[in-house]
Amino acid sequence: MLSLTINGKKREFAAGLIKATLSALLDELKINHATIVAEVDGEIIKRQDFDETKLSSGQRIELVRFVGGG
């Protein structure tokens, strides 16, 4: 079981449900990669590195969406 803390909330994913990459997690959560800033364990991850960023149980992930407005 993969356990991640996402935006302060602990979430668990069944083994094999998602591939353990940041990109796969965003896909599982139905989050558009182009509208998100991601931080894993305090490190901001560049969008082009989402596919190669491996996740492991216990990591803390912060996801911030851009919202338009005026």
Secondary structure in CASP SS format (residue, H / E / C, confidence):
PFRMAT SS
TARGET T0000
AUTHOR 0000-0000-0000
METHOD secondary structure of the structure
MODEL  1
M C 1.00
L E 1.00
S E 1.00
L E 1.00
T E 1.00
I E 1.00
N C 1.00
G C 1.00
K E 1.00
K E 1.00
R E 1.00
E E 1.00
F E 1.00
A C 1.00
A C 1.00
G C 1.00
L C 1.00
I C 1.00
K C 1.00
A C 1.00
T E 1.00
L H 1.00
S H 1.00
A H 1.00
L H 1.00
L H 1.00
D H 1.00
E H 1.00
L C 1.00
K C 1.00
I C 1.00
N C 1.00
H H 1.00
A H 1.00
T H 1.00
I E 1.00
V E 1.00
A E 1.00
E E 1.00
V E 1.00
D C 1.00
G C 1.00
E E 1.00
I E 1.00
I E 1.00
K C 1.00
R H 1.00
Q H 1.00
D H 1.00
F C 1.00
D C 1.00
E C 1.00
T C 1.00
K E 1.00
L C 1.00
S C 1.00
S C 1.00
G C 1.00
Q C 1.00
R E 1.00
I E 1.00
E E 1.00
L E 1.00
V E 1.00
R E 1.00
F C 1.00
V C 1.00
G C 1.00
G C 1.00
G C 1.00
END
